[in-house]
Amino acid sequence: MRILTVAGVVLLALVGCSSAAAATISVYPAPGVTTAMPGTQISFRGVPVSQLGPITVTGSRSGRHTGKVEAHSDGNGGSFVPDKDFRPGERVTVRTKLDIVGVVVEAPKKDPRDTVLPQKPKPTPTPTVTVTVTPSASAPVAGQTP
């Protein structure tokens, strides 16, 4: 799964690879952009509209967006034009099967159970004092009377 920040009020797209992976496909607003107008359309460049495949757009506050993809006049891309505006400040998720330029593949989050625990510290020796008592010849022996 690929993650793409295109912004729109903050747009985020999750993208996977497809057969169009050989083509160089870009999206605008570009990855890393953090602001856009509520009426922003999402443009895909590098392939004809017929190769874009399904596109799903969901706003974090406004929910799923319907819309239409309009071909660019040069035949080398198209724009998803939502039927309603995005809400200010929301995060918008765009899902497609295209391989988008500038999308960073993120490794899955690590499960803490998969983490190797650090080695236990080696025990520090505790100093001990050994006292050896040697009875003297004049000392009474236990159980005997002097």
Secondary structure, DSSP 8 states (H G I E B T S, - for coil): -EEEE--SSSEEEEE---GGGGS-BEEES-TT-----TT--EEEESS-GGGT---EEEETTTEEE-EEEEE-TTSSEEEEEESS---TT--EEEEESS-BTT-EE------GGGS---------------------TTS--TT---
